[in-house]
Amino acid sequence: MRTKSNTKSENKVNVITLGCSKNLVDSERLMSQLSANEIEVAHEDNSGEANIIVVNTCGFIDLAKQESIDTILRFSEAKKDGMIEKLYVTGCLSQRYKDDLEKEIPEVDAYFGTMELPLLLEELQADYKHELIGDRPLLTTPQHYAYLKISEGCNRTCSFCAIPLMRGRHVSKSIEDLVQEAKNLVKQGVKEVMLIAQELTFYGLDLYKKRSLPQLLYALNEVEGLEWIRLHYAYPHKFPLEIIEAIMRCDKVCNYLDMPLQHISDPVLKNMRRLITADATRQLIREIREMSPEIAIRTTMLVGFPGETEEDVDALAEFIEETRFERLGVFEYSHEEGTHAGDTMEDDVSPEDKAERAARIMEIQEGISYELNQQKVGQTFKVLFDRKEAGMFIGRTEFDSPEVDNEVLVDATKAENFVRLGDFANVKITEASDFDLTGEVVK
């Protein structure tokens, strides 16, 4: 595959990934396919050497959509200026708004949906290599951890969520394929995998006619060389407590659960179509913590949903104060066309009120996180080190996922604190702030 003679003798593809970890996995699969076709490929490479750009977009909420559009426009201008030759767009935004995008930004050479990898490869004059399924020799993450997507799509009907419009219905990968993919990742140096899906608890229903996440955990726990397994995005409605049993029985599964609850007010939960009540939510959290007292529960809340009142926000604030989640994030509601809420409800909470409510909830969580972190001072934790910056080695405990959770900082200028990135070390915590721990390596 050759380029114009007045540019470069060989093509180089630069993949730009926007949005969530599931998009990262899709980009890694694209990159691995291109590399297997002997096409040079980079991820968000700013060297200016790439003559072909592929933007993997996000279309989840307004801010993500705007970032995707801005990125497409930026590279459209680069194409007009002759800095690149070809521009392709894939991912969720392209899946959802392909027709509109083709009209509004015609400078893009072609748009592709979330499930059109073979067509994108064909456009790039690359063969789709079936033998690479489950093999990602090119990772966008540090070498020691990776995301493992166990299913695609979602069957849930949350009224605010556009993901089913972009990703389709739930489709699981087989336990055998996922175990092989994990083994392939371990061969590349991966020590930690984050299991990701739109909805973890549905795993296996389509293949095995039952919820099979525990069985997957038991199988992955036997993968030699894998040290940490982490769970992301579990739905609370009819949550199978067998998952907690598996976490407790599997020594490699982190004592960590990411379960987005979204709200606690019954009227808001009903309008969100979450299929769970406030009482059932509280009971579920109690049962999980009774089974596993040391578990770190990460959740997210959504404020500013249509019809949400100050009383609803008060109830949410009270719930967070009483429950004391180890990790919590907040999103502001985004009115999405095509969703039940977007099509049938009025977006009646002002942007200012949404921002104020989000800030109020995060202020409560900051105080909780500070108090919980203070309790860790003097304790020693196993830490996986991700990077070094500003004279500090930076890592995480089993209770923390990359980029979204707390970090452990160790002074890299002290010889006794030397660690290799991607390795584990025991760290005694000496100080704590609201979202960070500081400590010393224990030899």
Buried (B, 14 or more C-beta within 10 A) or exposed (E): EEBEEEEBEEBBBBBBBBBBBBBBBBBBBBBBBBBBBEBBBBBEBEEEEBBBBBBBBBBBBEEBBEBBBEBBBEBBEBBEEEBBBBBBBBBBBBBBBBEEBBEEBEEBBBBBBBBBBBBBBEBBEBEBEEEBBBBBBBBBBBEBBBBBBBBBBBBBEBBBBBBBBBBBEBBBBBBEEBBBBBBBBBEBBBBBBBBBBBBBBBBBBBBBEEBBBBBBBBBBBEBEEBBBBBBBBBBBBEBBEBBBBBBBEBEBBBBBBBBBBBBBBBBBBBBBBBBBBBEBBBEBBEEBBEBBEEBBBBBBBBBBBBBBEEEBBEBBBEBBEEBBBBBBBBBBBBBBEEBBBBEEBEBEBEEEBBEBBBEBBBEBBBEBBEEBBBEBBEEEBBBBBBEBEEEBBBBBBBBBBBEEBBBBBBBBEEEEBEBEBBEBBEBEBEEBBBBBBBBBBEE
